[in-house]
Amino acid sequence: MKRNLAIAFLLALLPWSALATGRADDGAACQGMFAAIEKAGAAVTRKQVDEFLALIDSRCLAGAESHEWANELLFSVLLARPQEFIAAFSRTPSAAQGKIIRELESPVHDGIDLRAVFRSTSSARGDRRARQRILDALDAAAQKTGFRLE
């Protein structure tokens, strides 16, 4: 409970743009943003998706806990808002796209429903090349666990 209150307080103080541009060094600030995205769930905004994907290639993922949380959120956002995710991914610099793809290829735990994420992504509109890269990454993740998506 105290952690949630602290995170909510940080969200009120920290501008999103500082996080997205990498000026926020504080792990608590990154966790605050992750908490906001988690709380938003399916109502996550396009701006939040853009800024979240910008953080995937940042120092916000330096700690193991932050990395695991970000990885789980990556799949959650892709499942809930695949069209926005694909659009944001296609606008992301190629180096960051590579990091996002590597994260999608390596889910942090077995509780992520890769089939559901694959289905929602495959039916989403958007840049076909970006969508296919994401689908290929999800298929690679599934193969690591012994099954194939299609």
C-alpha positions in Angstrom: 0.0 0.0 0.0 2.8 2.4 0.9 4.5 1.6 -2.4 1.4 2.4 -4.3 1.0 5.7 -2.5 4.6 6.6 -3.2 4.2 5.7 -6.8 1.1 7.8 -7.1 2.9 10.7 -5.5 5.8 10.4 -8.0 3.4 10.4 -10.9 2.0 13.7 -9.8 5.5 15.2 -9.6 7.2 13.8 -12.7 6.5 14.9 -16.2 6.2 12.0 -18.7 8.4 13.7 -21.2 11.4 13.7 -18.8 11.0 9.9 -18.6 10.7 9.4 -22.4 13.8 11.5 -23.1 15.9 9.7 -20.6 16.5 12.6 -18.3 15.0 10.8 -15.3 17.7 8.8 -13.7 15.6 7.7 -10.7 14.4 4.1 -10.8 11.4 5.2 -8.7 10.4 7.5 -11.6 10.5 4.7 -14.1 8.5 2.5 -11.7 6.0 5.3 -11.4 5.5 5.3 -15.1 5.2 1.6 -15.2 2.6 1.7 -12.4 0.6 4.3 -14.4 0.6 2.1 -17.5 -0.4 -1.0 -15.5 -3.2 0.9 -13.8 -4.5 2.3 -17.1 -4.7 -1.3 -18.5 -6.7 -1.3 -21.7 -7.3 2.4 -21.4 -3.6 3.2 -21.9 -3.3 6.2 -24.2 -1.3 6.4 -27.5 1.0 8.9 -25.8 1.7 6.4 -22.9 2.4 3.7 -25.4 4.8 5.9 -27.3 6.6 6.9 -24.1 6.7 3.4 -22.7 8.3 2.0 -25.9 10.8 4.8 -25.8 11.8 3.6 -22.3 12.5 0.0 -23.4 15.9 1.1 -24.7 16.8 3.2 -21.6 18.3 2.9 -18.2 14.9 2.3 -16.7 15.5 -1.4 -17.3 18.8 -1.5 -15.4 17.4 -3.3 -12.4 16.1 -6.9 -12.5 12.7 -5.9 -10.9 12.2 -3.0 -13.4 13.2 -5.2 -16.3 10.8 -7.9 -15.3 7.9 -5.4 -14.8 8.6 -3.7 -18.1 8.7 -7.0 -19.9 5.3 -8.0 -18.5 3.9 -4.6 -19.4 5.2 -4.9 -22.9 3.0 -8.0 -23.4 0.1 -6.4 -21.6 0.1 -3.3 -23.7 0.5 -5.3 -26.9 -2.5 -7.4 -25.9 -4.7 -4.5 -24.9 -3.7 -2.0 -27.6 -2.1 -3.8 -30.5 -2.9 -1.1 -33.1 -1.4 1.6 -30.9 1.6 -0.6 -30.1 2.3 -1.3 -33.8 2.0 2.4 -34.6 4.3 3.4 -31.8 6.8 0.6 -32.7 6.9 1.8 -36.3 7.8 5.3 -35.1 10.5 4.0 -32.7 14.2 4.2 -33.8 15.6 1.0 -35.2 18.0 0.4 -32.3 15.1 0.6 -29.8 13.0 -1.6 -32.1 15.7 -4.3 -31.9 15.5 -4.1 -28.1 11.7 -4.4 -28.1 11.9 -7.4 -30.4 14.4 -9.1 -28.1 12.1 -8.4 -25.2 9.1 -9.9 -27.0 11.2 -13.0 -27.9 12.0 -13.5 -24.2 8.9 -13.3 -21.9 10.0 -13.2 -18.3 7.5 -15.8 -17.2 5.2 -18.5 -18.4 2.0 -16.7 -17.3 2.0 -14.6 -20.5 -0.6 -15.9 -22.9 1.4 -15.7 -26.1 -1.5 -17.1 -28.1 -3.9 -14.3 -27.1 -1.2 -11.7 -27.7 -0.5 -13.2 -31.1 -4.2 -13.3 -32.1 -4.8 -9.7 -31.0 -1.7 -8.5 -32.8 -2.4 -10.4 -36.0 -5.8 -8.9 -36.4 -4.7 -5.3 -35.6 -4.3 -2.7 -38.4 -1.1 -0.8 -38.9 2.3 -1.0 -40.6 2.4 -4.5 -42.0 6.2 -4.8 -41.7 6.2 -3.7 -38.1 3.3 -6.0 -37.3 5.1 -8.9 -39.0 8.3 -8.3 -37.0 6.3 -8.3 -33.8 4.5 -11.5 -34.8 7.8 -13.2 -35.7 9.1 -12.2 -32.3 6.1 -13.7 -30.6 6.4 -16.9 -32.6 10.1 -17.1 -31.6 9.1 -16.8 -27.9 6.5 -19.6 -28.3 9.1 -21.8 -30.0 11.4 -21.4 -27.0 8.6 -22.9 -24.8 7.9 -25.7 -27.2 4.9 -24.6 -29.2 4.1 -22.8 -32.4 1.8 -19.9 -33.0 -0.3 -19.5 -36.2 
